[in-house]
Amino acid sequence: MSKVMARVRWSDEDGATAVEYGLMVALIAIVIIAAVTLLGTNLSSLFNSIAGSV
């Protein structure tokens, strides 16, 4: 049994890599949500000022 286990190389890094990718995706999603929220608020006020001047 130990010979079989020696031939099979278990990688303990697969779980860590998945967690790292998950953290990167979460961070990117937070940045996108923040950017869309800020731009949406700024665009809304810009369109309201344009509509008021027209």
mmCIF entry with sequence, helices, sheets and N, C-alpha, C, O atoms, coordinates in Angstrom:
data_MODEL
# 
_entry.id   MODEL 
# 
_entity.id                         1 
_entity.type                       polymer 
_entity.pdbx_number_of_molecules   1 
# 
_entity_poly.entity_id                      1 
_entity_poly.type                           'polypeptide(L)' 
_entity_poly.nstd_linkage                   no 
_entity_poly.nstd_monomer                   no 
_entity_poly.pdbx_seq_one_letter_code       MSKVMARVRWSDEDGATAVEYGLMVALIAIVIIAAVTLLGTNLSSLFNSIAGSV 
_entity_poly.pdbx_seq_one_letter_code_can   MSKVMARVRWSDEDGATAVEYGLMVALIAIVIIAAVTLLGTNLSSLFNSIAGSV 
_entity_poly.pdbx_strand_id                 A 
# 
loop_
_entity_poly_seq.entity_id 
_entity_poly_seq.num 
_entity_poly_seq.mon_id 
_entity_poly_seq.hetero 
1 1  MET n 
1 2  SER n 
1 3  LYS n 
1 4  VAL n 
1 5  MET n 
1 6  ALA n 
1 7  ARG n 
1 8  VAL n 
1 9  ARG n 
1 10 TRP n 
1 11 SER n 
1 12 ASP n 
1 13 GLU n 
1 14 ASP n 
1 15 GLY n 
1 16 ALA n 
1 17 THR n 
1 18 ALA n 
1 19 VAL n 
1 20 GLU n 
1 21 TYR n 
1 22 GLY n 
1 23 LEU n 
1 24 MET n 
1 25 VAL n 
1 26 ALA n 
1 27 LEU n 
1 28 ILE n 
1 29 ALA n 
1 30 ILE n 
1 31 VAL n 
1 32 ILE n 
1 33 ILE n 
1 34 ALA n 
1 35 ALA n 
1 36 VAL n 
1 37 THR n 
1 38 LEU n 
1 39 LEU n 
1 40 GLY n 
1 41 THR n 
1 42 ASN n 
1 43 LEU n 
1 44 SER n 
1 45 SER n 
1 46 LEU n 
1 47 PHE n 
1 48 ASN n 
1 49 SER n 
1 50 ILE n 
1 51 ALA n 
1 52 GLY n 
1 53 SER n 
1 54 VAL n 
# 
_struct_asym.id          A 
_struct_asym.entity_id   1 
# 
loop_
_struct_conf.conf_type_id 
_struct_conf.id 
_struct_conf.pdbx_PDB_helix_id 
_struct_conf.beg_label_comp_id 
_struct_conf.beg_label_asym_id 
_struct_conf.beg_label_seq_id 
_struct_conf.pdbx_beg_PDB_ins_code 
_struct_conf.end_label_comp_id 
_struct_conf.end_label_asym_id 
_struct_conf.end_label_seq_id 
_struct_conf.pdbx_end_PDB_ins_code 
_struct_conf.beg_auth_comp_id 
_struct_conf.beg_auth_asym_id 
_struct_conf.beg_auth_seq_id 
_struct_conf.end_auth_comp_id 
_struct_conf.end_auth_asym_id 
_struct_conf.end_auth_seq_id 
_struct_conf.pdbx_PDB_helix_class 
_struct_conf.details 
_struct_conf.pdbx_PDB_helix_length 
HELX_P HELX_P1 AA1 SER A 2  ? ARG A 7  ? SER A 2  ARG A 7  1 ? 6  
HELX_P HELX_P2 AA2 GLU A 13 ? SER A 53 ? GLU A 13 SER A 53 1 ? 41 
# 
_struct_conf_type.id          HELX_P 
_struct_conf_type.criteria    ? 
_struct_conf_type.reference   ? 
# 
loop_
_atom_site.group_PDB 
_atom_site.id 
_atom_site.type_symbol 
_atom_site.label_atom_id 
_atom_site.label_alt_id 
_atom_site.label_comp_id 
_atom_site.label_asym_id 
_atom_site.label_entity_id 
_atom_site.label_seq_id 
_atom_site.pdbx_PDB_ins_code 
_atom_site.Cartn_x 
_atom_site.Cartn_y 
_atom_site.Cartn_z 
_atom_site.occupancy 
_atom_site.B_iso_or_equiv 
_atom_site.pdbx_formal_charge 
_atom_site.auth_seq_id 
_atom_site.auth_comp_id 
_atom_site.auth_asym_id 
_atom_site.auth_atom_id 
_atom_site.pdbx_PDB_model_num 
ATOM 1   N N  . MET A 1 1  ? 0.822   -1.195 0.000   1.00 0.00 ? 1  MET A N  1 
ATOM 2   C CA . MET A 1 1  ? 0.000   0.000  0.000   1.00 0.00 ? 1  MET A CA 1 
ATOM 3   C C  . MET A 1 1  ? 0.859   1.249  0.000   1.00 0.00 ? 1  MET A C  1 
ATOM 4   O O  . MET A 1 1  ? 0.529   2.232  -0.664  1.00 0.00 ? 1  MET A O  1 
ATOM 5   N N  . SER A 1 2  ? 1.961   1.219  0.741   1.00 0.00 ? 2  SER A N  1 
ATOM 6   C CA . SER A 1 2  ? 2.810   2.392  0.783   1.00 0.00 ? 2  SER A CA 1 
ATOM 7   C C  . SER A 1 2  ? 3.489   2.633  -0.557  1.00 0.00 ? 2  SER A C  1 
ATOM 8   O O  . SER A 1 2  ? 3.801   3.774  -0.897  1.00 0.00 ? 2  SER A O  1 
ATOM 9   N N  . LYS A 1 3  ? 3.721   1.564  -1.326  1.00 0.00 ? 3  LYS A N  1 
ATOM 10  C CA . LYS A 1 3  ? 4.316   1.744  -2.652  1.00 0.00 ? 3  LYS A CA 1 
ATOM 11  C C  . LYS A 1 3  ? 3.333   2.447  -3.581  1.00 0.00 ? 3  LYS A C  1 
ATOM 12  O O  . LYS A 1 3  ? 3.716   3.281  -4.402  1.00 0.00 ? 3  LYS A O  1 
ATOM 13  N N  . VAL A 1 4  ? 2.071   2.097  -3.436  1.00 0.00 ? 4  VAL A N  1 
ATOM 14  C CA . VAL A 1 4  ? 1.048   2.749  -4.263  1.00 0.00 ? 4  VAL A CA 1 
ATOM 15  C C  . VAL A 1 4  ? 0.951   4.226  -3.891  1.00 0.00 ? 4  VAL A C  1 
ATOM 16  O O  . VAL A 1 4  ? 0.867   5.092  -4.762  1.00 0.00 ? 4  VAL A O  1 
ATOM 17  N N  . MET A 1 5  ? 0.964   4.495  -2.614  1.00 0.00 ? 5  MET A N  1 
ATOM 18  C CA . MET A 1 5  ? 0.877   5.886  -2.165  1.00 0.00 ? 5  MET A CA 1 
ATOM 19  C C  . MET A 1 5  ? 2.120   6.673  -2.566  1.00 0.00 ? 5  MET A C  1 
ATOM 20  O O  . MET A 1 5  ? 2.038   7.875  -2.817  1.00 0.00 ? 5  MET A O  1 
ATOM 21  N N  . ALA A 1 6  ? 3.267   6.006  -2.628  1.00 0.00 ? 6  ALA A N  1 
ATOM 22  C CA . ALA A 1 6  ? 4.493   6.686  -3.036  1.00 0.00 ? 6  ALA A CA 1 
ATOM 23  C C  . ALA A 1 6  ? 4.443   7.038  -4.509  1.00 0.00 ? 6  ALA A C  1 
ATOM 24  O O  . ALA A 1 6  ? 5.003   8.051  -4.928  1.00 0.00 ? 6  ALA A O  1 
ATOM 25  N N  . ARG A 1 7  ? 3.776   6.208  -5.299  1.00 0.00 ? 7  ARG A N  1 
ATOM 26  C CA . ARG A 1 7  ? 3.675   6.493  -6.740  1.00 0.00 ? 7  ARG A CA 1 
ATOM 27  C C  . ARG A 1 7  ? 2.688   7.613  -7.022  1.00 0.00 ? 7  ARG A C  1 
ATOM 28  O O  . ARG A 1 7  ? 2.884   8.420  -7.930  1.00 0.00 ? 7  ARG A O  1 
ATOM 29  N N  . VAL A 1 8  ? 1.638   7.650  -6.241  1.00 0.00 ? 8  VAL A N  1 
ATOM 30  C CA . VAL A 1 8  ? 0.643   8.701  -6.425  1.00 0.00 ? 8  VAL A CA 1 
ATOM 31  C C  . VAL A 1 8  ? 1.119   9.922  -5.654  1.00 0.00 ? 8  VAL A C  1 
ATOM 32  O O  . VAL A 1 8  ? 1.290   9.871  -4.436  1.00 0.00 ? 8  VAL A O  1 
ATOM 33  N N  . ARG A 1 9  ? 1.328   10.999 -6.358  1.00 0.00 ? 9  ARG A N  1 
ATOM 34  C CA . ARG A 1 9  ? 1.816   12.221 -5.706  1.00 0.00 ? 9  ARG A CA 1 
ATOM 35  C C  . ARG A 1 9  ? 0.625   13.113 -5.416  1.00 0.00 ? 9  ARG A C  1 
ATOM 36  O O  . ARG A 1 9  ? 0.065   13.744 -6.312  1.00 0.00 ? 9  ARG A O  1 
ATOM 37  N N  . TRP A 1 10 ? 0.255   13.151 -4.170  1.00 0.00 ? 10 TRP A N  1 
ATOM 38  C CA . TRP A 1 10 ? -0.857  13.989 -3.761  1.00 0.00 ? 10 TRP A CA 1 
ATOM 39  C C  . TRP A 1 10 ? -0.369  15.414 -3.629  1.00 0.00 ? 10 TRP A C  1 
ATOM 40  O O  . TRP A 1 10 ? 0.667   15.680 -3.019  1.00 0.00 ? 10 TRP A O  1 
ATOM 41  N N  . SER A 1 11 ? -1.105  16.299 -4.191  1.00 0.00 ? 11 SER A N  1 
ATOM 42  C CA . SER A 1 11 ? -0.722  17.706 -4.130  1.00 0.00 ? 11 SER A CA 1 
ATOM 43  C C  . SER A 1 11 ? -1.589  18.417 -3.093  1.00 0.00 ? 11 SER A C  1 
ATOM 44  O O  . SER A 1 11 ? -2.808  18.511 -3.243  1.00 0.00 ? 11 SER A O  1 
ATOM 45  N N  . ASP A 1 12 ? -0.954  18.905 -2.061  1.00 0.00 ? 12 ASP A N  1 
ATOM 46  C CA . ASP A 1 12 ? -1.670  19.649 -1.037  1.00 0.00 ? 12 ASP A CA 1 
ATOM 47  C C  . ASP A 1 12 ? -1.923  21.088 -1.467  1.00 0.00 ? 12 ASP A C  1 
ATOM 48  O O  . ASP A 1 12 ? -2.622  21.824 -0.770  1.00 0.00 ? 12 ASP A O  1 
ATOM 49  N N  . GLU A 1 13 ? -1.374  21.494 -2.585  1.00 0.00 ? 13 GLU A N  1 
ATOM 50  C CA . GLU A 1 13 ? -1.497  22.882 -3.026  1.00 0.00 ? 13 GLU A CA 1 
ATOM 51  C C  . GLU A 1 13 ? -2.780  23.139 -3.801  1.00 0.00 ? 13 GLU A C  1 
ATOM 52  O O  . GLU A 1 13 ? -3.114  24.296 -4.060  1.00 0.00 ? 13 GLU A O  1 
ATOM 53  N N  . ASP A 1 14 ? -3.509  22.093 -4.177  1.00 0.00 ? 14 ASP A N  1 
ATOM 54  C CA . ASP A 1 14 ? -4.726  22.304 -4.960  1.00 0.00 ? 14 ASP A CA 1 
ATOM 55  C C  . ASP A 1 14 ? -5.763  23.081 -4.170  1.00 0.00 ? 14 ASP A C  1 
ATOM 56  O O  . ASP A 1 14 ? -6.390  23.993 -4.709  1.00 0.00 ? 14 ASP A O  1 
ATOM 57  N N  . GLY A 1 15 ? -5.954  22.743 -2.915  1.00 0.00 ? 15 GLY A N  1 
ATOM 58  C CA . GLY A 1 15 ? -6.922  23.462 -2.096  1.00 0.00 ? 15 GLY A CA 1 
ATOM 59  C C  . GLY A 1 15 ? -6.511  24.906 -1.855  1.00 0.00 ? 15 GLY A C  1 
ATOM 60  O O  . GLY A 1 15 ? -7.347  25.809 -1.877  1.00 0.00 ? 15 GLY A O  1 
ATOM 61  N N  . ALA A 1 16 ? -5.231  25.118 -1.628  1.00 0.00 ? 16 ALA A N  1 
ATOM 62  C CA . ALA A 1 16 ? -4.737  26.476 -1.400  1.00 0.00 ? 16 ALA A CA 1 
ATOM 63  C C  . ALA A 1 16 ? -4.895  27.313 -2.663  1.00 0.00 ? 16 ALA A C  1 
ATOM 64  O O  . ALA A 1 16 ? -5.243  28.491 -2.586  1.00 0.00 ? 16 ALA A O  1 
ATOM 65  N N  . THR A 1 17 ? -4.648  26.724 -3.807  1.00 0.00 ? 17 THR A N  1 
ATOM 66  C CA . THR A 1 17 ? -4.789  27.456 -5.062  1.00 0.00 ? 17 THR A CA 1 
ATOM 67  C C  . THR A 1 17 ? -6.247  27.837 -5.292  1.00 0.00 ? 17 THR A C  1 
ATOM 68  O O  . THR A 1 17 ? -6.537  28.948 -5.735  1.00 0.00 ? 17 THR A O  1 
ATOM 69  N N  . ALA A 1 18 ? -7.158  26.929 -4.995  1.00 0.00 ? 18 ALA A N  1 
ATOM 70  C CA . ALA A 1 18 ? -8.582  27.224 -5.163  1.00 0.00 ? 18 ALA A CA 1 
ATOM 71  C C  . ALA A 1 18 ? -9.008  28.362 -4.236  1.00 0.00 ? 18 ALA A C  1 
ATOM 72  O O  . ALA A 1 18 ? -9.791  29.226 -4.630  1.00 0.00 ? 18 ALA A O  1 
ATOM 73  N N  . VAL A 1 19 ? -8.501  28.363 -3.025  1.00 0.00 ? 19 VAL A N  1 
ATOM 74  C CA . VAL A 1 19 ? -8.838  29.437 -2.087  1.00 0.00 ? 19 VAL A CA 1 
ATOM 75  C C  . VAL A 1 19 ? -8.274  30.764 -2.579  1.00 0.00 ? 19 VAL A C  1 
ATOM 76  O O  . VAL A 1 19 ? -8.945  31.793 -2.491  1.00 0.00 ? 19 VAL A O  1 
ATOM 77  N N  . GLU A 1 20 ? -7.060  30.749 -3.090  1.00 0.00 ? 20 GLU A N  1 
ATOM 78  C CA . GLU A 1 20 ? -6.457  31.986 -3.608  1.00 0.00 ? 20 GLU A CA 1 
ATOM 79  C C  . GLU A 1 20 ? -7.255  32.529 -4.780  1.00 0.00 ? 20 GLU A C  1 
ATOM 80  O O  . GLU A 1 20 ? -7.503  33.732 -4.859  1.00 0.00 ? 20 GLU A O  1 
ATOM 81  N N  . TYR A 1 21 ? -7.662  31.646 -5.699  1.00 0.00 ? 21 TYR A N  1 
ATOM 82  C CA . TYR A 1 21 ? -8.465  32.106 -6.830  1.00 0.00 ? 21 TYR A CA 1 
ATOM 83  C C  . TYR A 1 21 ? -9.811  32.632 -6.349  1.00 0.00 ? 21 TYR A C  1 
ATOM 84  O O  . TYR A 1 21 ? -10.314 33.621 -6.883  1.00 0.00 ? 21 TYR A O  1 
ATOM 85  N N  . GLY A 1 22 ? -10.389 31.997 -5.366  1.00 0.00 ? 22 GLY A N  1 
ATOM 86  C CA . GLY A 1 22 ? -11.650 32.471 -4.822  1.00 0.00 ? 22 GLY A CA 1 
ATOM 87  C C  . GLY A 1 22 ? -11.524 33.848 -4.205  1.00 0.00 ? 22 GLY A C  1 
ATOM 88  O O  . GLY A 1 22 ? -12.399 34.695 -4.377  1.00 0.00 ? 22 GLY A O  1 
ATOM 89  N N  . LEU A 1 23 ? -10.425 34.074 -3.479  1.00 0.00 ? 23 LEU A N  1 
ATOM 90  C CA . LEU A 1 23 ? -10.193 35.394 -2.888  1.00 0.00 ? 23 LEU A CA 1 
ATOM 91  C C  . LEU A 1 23 ? -9.972  36.454 -3.954  1.00 0.00 ? 23 LEU A C  1 
ATOM 92  O O  . LEU A 1 23 ? -10.456 37.578 -3.822  1.00 0.00 ? 23 LEU A O  1 
ATOM 93  N N  . MET A 1 24 ? -9.245  36.103 -5.009  1.00 0.00 ? 24 MET A N  1 
ATOM 94  C CA . MET A 1 24 ? -9.026  37.075 -6.091  1.00 0.00 ? 24 MET A CA 1 
ATOM 95  C C  . MET A 1 24 ? -10.341 37.427 -6.785  1.00 0.00 ? 24 MET A C  1 
ATOM 96  O O  . MET A 1 24 ? -10.589 38.594 -7.091  1.00 0.00 ? 24 MET A O  1 
ATOM 97  N N  . VAL A 1 25 ? -11.180 36.426 -7.031  1.00 0.00 ? 25 VAL A N  1 
ATOM 98  C CA . VAL A 1 25 ? -12.467 36.684 -7.678  1.00 0.00 ? 25 VAL A CA 1 
ATOM 99  C C  . VAL A 1 25 ? -13.344 37.557 -6.786  1.00 0.00 ? 25 VAL A C  1 
ATOM 100 O O  . VAL A 1 25 ? -14.018 38.464 -7.274  1.00 0.00 ? 25 VAL A O  1 
ATOM 101 N N  . ALA A 1 26 ? -13.338 37.289 -5.492  1.00 0.00 ? 26 ALA A N  1 
ATOM 102 C CA . ALA A 1 26 ? -14.130 38.103 -4.564  1.00 0.00 ? 26 ALA A CA 1 
ATOM 103 C C  . ALA A 1 26 ? -13.631 39.535 -4.533  1.00 0.00 ? 26 ALA A C  1 
ATOM 104 O O  . ALA A 1 26 ? -14.436 40.466 -4.520  1.00 0.00 ? 26 ALA A O  1 
ATOM 105 N N  . LEU A 1 27 ? -12.320 39.731 -4.521  1.00 0.00 ? 27 LEU A N  1 
ATOM 106 C CA . LEU A 1 27 ? -11.764 41.080 -4.507  1.00 0.00 ? 27 LEU A CA 1 
ATOM 107 C C  . LEU A 1 27 ? -12.098 41.827 -5.788  1.00 0.00 ? 27 LEU A C  1 
ATOM 108 O O  . LEU A 1 27 ? -12.459 43.003 -5.746  1.00 0.00 ? 27 LEU A O  1 
ATOM 109 N N  . ILE A 1 28 ? -11.981 41.158 -6.918  1.00 0.00 ? 28 ILE A N  1 
ATOM 110 C CA . ILE A 1 28 ? -12.316 41.789 -8.196  1.00 0.00 ? 28 ILE A CA 1 
ATOM 111 C C  . ILE A 1 28 ? -13.795 42.156 -8.228  1.00 0.00 ? 28 ILE A C  1 
ATOM 112 O O  . ILE A 1 28 ? -14.157 43.229 -8.710  1.00 0.00 ? 28 ILE A O  1 
ATOM 113 N N  . ALA A 1 29 ? -14.651 41.272 -7.718  1.00 0.00 ? 29 ALA A N  1 
ATOM 114 C CA . ALA A 1 29 ? -16.086 41.563 -7.697  1.00 0.00 ? 29 ALA A CA 1 
ATOM 115 C C  . ALA A 1 29 ? -16.387 42.771 -6.819  1.00 0.00 ? 29 ALA A C  1 
ATOM 116 O O  . ALA A 1 29 ? -17.223 43.600 -7.177  1.00 0.00 ? 29 ALA A O  1 
ATOM 117 N N  . ILE A 1 30 ? -15.720 42.881 -5.681  1.00 0.00 ? 30 ILE A N  1 
ATOM 118 C CA . ILE A 1 30 ? -15.933 44.033 -4.791  1.00 0.00 ? 30 ILE A CA 1 
ATOM 119 C C  . ILE A 1 30 ? -15.500 45.321 -5.472  1.00 0.00 ? 30 ILE A C  1 
ATOM 120 O O  . ILE A 1 30 ? -16.185 46.337 -5.367  1.00 0.00 ? 30 ILE A O  1 
ATOM 121 N N  . VAL A 1 31 ? -14.369 45.290 -6.171  1.00 0.00 ? 31 VAL A N  1 
ATOM 122 C CA . VAL A 1 31 ? -13.888 46.482 -6.874  1.00 0.00 ? 31 VAL A CA 1 
ATOM 123 C C  . VAL A 1 31 ? -14.857 46.872 -7.986  1.00 0.00 ? 31 VAL A C  1 
ATOM 124 O O  . VAL A 1 31 ? -15.136 48.057 -8.171  1.00 0.00 ? 31 VAL A O  1 
ATOM 125 N N  . ILE A 1 32 ? -15.367 45.906 -8.718  1.00 0.00 ? 32 ILE A N  1 
ATOM 126 C CA . ILE A 1 32 ? -16.310 46.203 -9.805  1.00 0.00 ? 32 ILE A CA 1 
ATOM 127 C C  . ILE A 1 32 ? -17.596 46.791 -9.242  1.00 0.00 ? 32 ILE A C  1 
ATOM 128 O O  . ILE A 1 32 ? -18.122 47.767 -9.777  1.00 0.00 ? 32 ILE A O  1 
ATOM 129 N N  . ILE A 1 33 ? -18.101 46.200 -8.166  1.00 0.00 ? 33 ILE A N  1 
ATOM 130 C CA . ILE A 1 33 ? -19.334 46.710 -7.568  1.00 0.00 ? 33 ILE A CA 1 
ATOM 131 C C  . ILE A 1 33 ? -19.143 48.131 -7.060  1.00 0.00 ? 33 ILE A C  1 
ATOM 132 O O  . ILE A 1 33 ? -20.018 48.977 -7.247  1.00 0.00 ? 33 ILE A O  1 
ATOM 133 N N  . ALA A 1 34 ? -18.016 48.402 -6.424  1.00 0.00 ? 34 ALA A N  1 
ATOM 134 C CA . ALA A 1 34 ? -17.741 49.755 -5.923  1.00 0.00 ? 34 ALA A CA 1 
ATOM 135 C C  . ALA A 1 34 ? -17.635 50.747 -7.075  1.00 0.00 ? 34 ALA A C  1 
ATOM 136 O O  . ALA A 1 34 ? -18.170 51.852 -6.988  1.00 0.00 ? 34 ALA A O  1 
ATOM 137 N N  . ALA A 1 35 ? -16.953 50.368 -8.149  1.00 0.00 ? 35 ALA A N  1 
ATOM 138 C CA . ALA A 1 35 ? -16.797 51.265 -9.299  1.00 0.00 ? 35 ALA A CA 1 
ATOM 139 C C  . ALA A 1 35 ? -18.137 51.547 -9.960  1.00 0.00 ? 35 ALA A C  1 
ATOM 140 O O  . ALA A 1 35 ? -18.423 52.691 -10.315 1.00 0.00 ? 35 ALA A O  1 
ATOM 141 N N  . VAL A 1 36 ? -18.959 50.524 -10.128 1.00 0.00 ? 36 VAL A N  1 
ATOM 142 C CA . VAL A 1 36 ? -20.266 50.727 -10.755 1.00 0.00 ? 36 VAL A CA 1 
ATOM 143 C C  . VAL A 1 36 ? -21.155 51.591 -9.871  1.00 0.00 ? 36 VAL A C  1 
ATOM 144 O O  . VAL A 1 36 ? -21.902 52.429 -10.375 1.00 0.00 ? 36 VAL A O  1 
ATOM 145 N N  . THR A 1 37 ? -21.083 51.396 -8.568  1.00 0.00 ? 37 THR A N  1 
ATOM 146 C CA . THR A 1 37 ? -21.882 52.208 -7.652  1.00 0.00 ? 37 THR A CA 1 
ATOM 147 C C  . THR A 1 37 ? -21.463 53.668 -7.719  1.00 0.00 ? 37 THR A C  1 
ATOM 148 O O  . THR A 1 37 ? -22.313 54.555 -7.800  1.00 0.00 ? 37 THR A O  1 
ATOM 149 N N  . LEU A 1 38 ? -20.165 53.924 -7.685  1.00 0.00 ? 38 LEU A N  1 
ATOM 150 C CA . LEU A 1 38 ? -19.692 55.311 -7.734  1.00 0.00 ? 38 LEU A CA 1 
ATOM 151 C C  . LEU A 1 38 ? -19.989 55.957 -9.079  1.00 0.00 ? 38 LEU A C  1 
ATOM 152 O O  . LEU A 1 38 ? -20.442 57.100 -9.133  1.00 0.00 ? 38 LEU A O  1 
ATOM 153 N N  . LEU A 1 39 ? -19.740 55.238 -10.156 1.00 0.00 ? 39 LEU A N  1 
ATOM 154 C CA . LEU A 1 39 ? -20.012 55.807 -11.470 1.00 0.00 ? 39 LEU A CA 1 
ATOM 155 C C  . LEU A 1 39 ? -21.506 56.008 -11.687 1.00 0.00 ? 39 LEU A C  1 
ATOM 156 O O  . LEU A 1 39 ? -21.921 56.984 -12.312 1.00 0.00 ? 39 LEU A O  1 
ATOM 157 N N  . GLY A 1 40 ? -22.309 55.091 -11.174 1.00 0.00 ? 40 GLY A N  1 
ATOM 158 C CA . GLY A 1 40 ? -23.758 55.231 -11.312 1.00 0.00 ? 40 GLY A CA 1 
ATOM 159 C C  . GLY A 1 40 ? -24.270 56.460 -10.607 1.00 0.00 ? 40 GLY A C  1 
ATOM 160 O O  . GLY A 1 40 ? -25.121 57.172 -11.141 1.00 0.00 ? 40 GLY A O  1 
ATOM 161 N N  . THR A 1 41 ? -23.772 56.723 -9.425  1.00 0.00 ? 41 THR A N  1 
ATOM 162 C CA . THR A 1 41 ? -24.187 57.917 -8.676  1.00 0.00 ? 41 THR A CA 1 
ATOM 163 C C  . THR A 1 41 ? -23.735 59.180 -9.397  1.00 0.00 ? 41 THR A C  1 
ATOM 164 O O  . THR A 1 41 ? -24.501 60.136 -9.517  1.00 0.00 ? 41 THR A O  1 
ATOM 165 N N  . ASN A 1 42 ? -22.499 59.188 -9.875  1.00 0.00 ? 42 ASN A N  1 
ATOM 166 C CA . ASN A 1 42 ? -21.997 60.373 -10.586 1.00 0.00 ? 42 ASN A CA 1 
ATOM 167 C C  . ASN A 1 42 ? -22.736 60.594 -11.889 1.00 0.00 ? 42 ASN A C  1 
ATOM 168 O O  . ASN A 1 42 ? -23.046 61.735 -12.234 1.00 0.00 ? 42 ASN A O  1 
ATOM 169 N N  . LEU A 1 43 ? -23.025 59.528 -12.621 1.00 0.00 ? 43 LEU A N  1 
ATOM 170 C CA . LEU A 1 43 ? -23.746 59.676 -13.881 1.00 0.00 ? 43 LEU A CA 1 
ATOM 171 C C  . LEU A 1 43 ? -25.176 60.132 -13.640 1.00 0.00 ? 43 LEU A C  1 
ATOM 172 O O  . LEU A 1 43 ? -25.718 60.922 -14.413 1.00 0.00 ? 43 LEU A O  1 
ATOM 173 N N  . SER A 1 44 ? -25.777 59.645 -12.591 1.00 0.00 ? 44 SER A N  1 
ATOM 174 C CA . SER A 1 44 ? -27.140 60.057 -12.272 1.00 0.00 ? 44 SER A CA 1 
ATOM 175 C C  . SER A 1 44 ? -27.200 61.551 -11.988 1.00 0.00 ? 44 SER A C  1 
ATOM 176 O O  . SER A 1 44 ? -28.087 62.247 -12.483 1.00 0.00 ? 44 SER A O  1 
ATOM 177 N N  . SER A 1 45 ? -26.274 62.036 -11.206 1.00 0.00 ? 45 SER A N  1 
ATOM 178 C CA . SER A 1 45 ? -26.269 63.477 -10.919 1.00 0.00 ? 45 SER A CA 1 
ATOM 179 C C  . SER A 1 45 ? -25.921 64.290 -12.159 1.00 0.00 ? 45 SER A C  1 
ATOM 180 O O  . SER A 1 45 ? -26.440 65.394 -12.328 1.00 0.00 ? 45 SER A O  1 
ATOM 181 N N  . LEU A 1 46 ? -25.067 63.782 -13.020 1.00 0.00 ? 46 LEU A N  1 
ATOM 182 C CA . LEU A 1 46 ? -24.737 64.482 -14.254 1.00 0.00 ? 46 LEU A CA 1 
ATOM 183 C C  . LEU A 1 46 ? -25.944 64.575 -15.168 1.00 0.00 ? 46 LEU A C  1 
ATOM 184 O O  . LEU A 1 46 ? -26.219 65.636 -15.727 1.00 0.00 ? 46 LEU A O  1 
ATOM 185 N N  . PHE A 1 47 ? -26.676 63.463 -15.328 1.00 0.00 ? 47 PHE A N  1 
ATOM 186 C CA . PHE A 1 47 ? -27.866 63.485 -16.181 1.00 0.00 ? 47 PHE A CA 1 
ATOM 187 C C  . PHE A 1 47 ? -28.952 64.366 -15.589 1.00 0.00 ? 47 PHE A C  1 
ATOM 188 O O  . PHE A 1 47 ? -29.684 65.027 -16.326 1.00 0.00 ? 47 PHE A O  1 
ATOM 189 N N  . ASN A 1 48 ? -29.065 64.385 -14.279 1.00 0.00 ? 48 ASN A N  1 
ATOM 190 C CA . ASN A 1 48 ? -30.064 65.262 -13.650 1.00 0.00 ? 48 ASN A CA 1 
ATOM 191 C C  . ASN A 1 48 ? -29.723 66.721 -13.868 1.00 0.00 ? 48 ASN A C  1 
ATOM 192 O O  . ASN A 1 48 ? -30.620 67.534 -14.092 1.00 0.00 ? 48 ASN A O  1 
ATOM 193 N N  . SER A 1 49 ? -28.431 67.078 -13.808 1.00 0.00 ? 49 SER A N  1 
ATOM 194 C CA . SER A 1 49 ? -28.061 68.478 -14.047 1.00 0.00 ? 49 SER A CA 1 
ATOM 195 C C  . SER A 1 49 ? -28.257 68.851 -15.514 1.00 0.00 ? 49 SER A C  1 
ATOM 196 O O  . SER A 1 49 ? -28.653 69.978 -15.812 1.00 0.00 ? 49 SER A O  1 
ATOM 197 N N  . ILE A 1 50 ? -27.990 67.940 -16.420 1.00 0.00 ? 50 ILE A N  1 
ATOM 198 C CA . ILE A 1 50 ? -28.222 68.212 -17.847 1.00 0.00 ? 50 ILE A CA 1 
ATOM 199 C C  . ILE A 1 50 ? -29.710 68.367 -18.107 1.00 0.00 ? 50 ILE A C  1 
ATOM 200 O O  . ILE A 1 50 ? -30.130 69.267 -18.835 1.00 0.00 ? 50 ILE A O  1 
ATOM 201 N N  . ALA A 1 51 ? -30.508 67.483 -17.506 1.00 0.00 ? 51 ALA A N  1 
ATOM 202 C CA . ALA A 1 51 ? -31.970 67.564 -17.707 1.00 0.00 ? 51 ALA A CA 1 
ATOM 203 C C  . ALA A 1 51 ? -32.520 68.863 -17.109 1.00 0.00 ? 51 ALA A C  1 
ATOM 204 O O  . ALA A 1 51 ? -33.463 69.438 -17.651 1.00 0.00 ? 51 ALA A O  1 
ATOM 205 N N  . GLY A 1 52 ? -31.952 69.320 -16.018 1.00 0.00 ? 52 GLY A N  1 
ATOM 206 C CA . GLY A 1 52 ? -32.405 70.581 -15.418 1.00 0.00 ? 52 GLY A CA 1 
ATOM 207 C C  . GLY A 1 52 ? -32.056 71.784 -16.264 1.00 0.00 ? 52 GLY A C  1 
ATOM 208 O O  . GLY A 1 52 ? -32.813 72.754 -16.305 1.00 0.00 ? 52 GLY A O  1 
ATOM 209 N N  . SER A 1 53 ? -30.918 71.734 -16.942 1.00 0.00 ? 53 SER A N  1 
ATOM 210 C CA . SER A 1 53 ? -30.515 72.866 -17.769 1.00 0.00 ? 53 SER A CA 1 
ATOM 211 C C  . SER A 1 53 ? -31.251 72.891 -19.094 1.00 0.00 ? 53 SER A C  1 
ATOM 212 O O  . SER A 1 53 ? -31.329 73.941 -19.733 1.00 0.00 ? 53 SER A O  1 
ATOM 213 N N  . VAL A 1 54 ? -31.788 71.771 -19.519 1.00 0.00 ? 54 VAL A N  1 
ATOM 214 C CA . VAL A 1 54 ? -32.536 71.708 -20.778 1.00 0.00 ? 54 VAL A CA 1 
ATOM 215 C C  . VAL A 1 54 ? -33.938 72.152 -20.488 1.00 0.00 ? 54 VAL A C  1 
ATOM 216 O O  . VAL A 1 54 ? -34.774 72.189 -21.391 1.00 0.00 ? 54 VAL A O  1 
# 
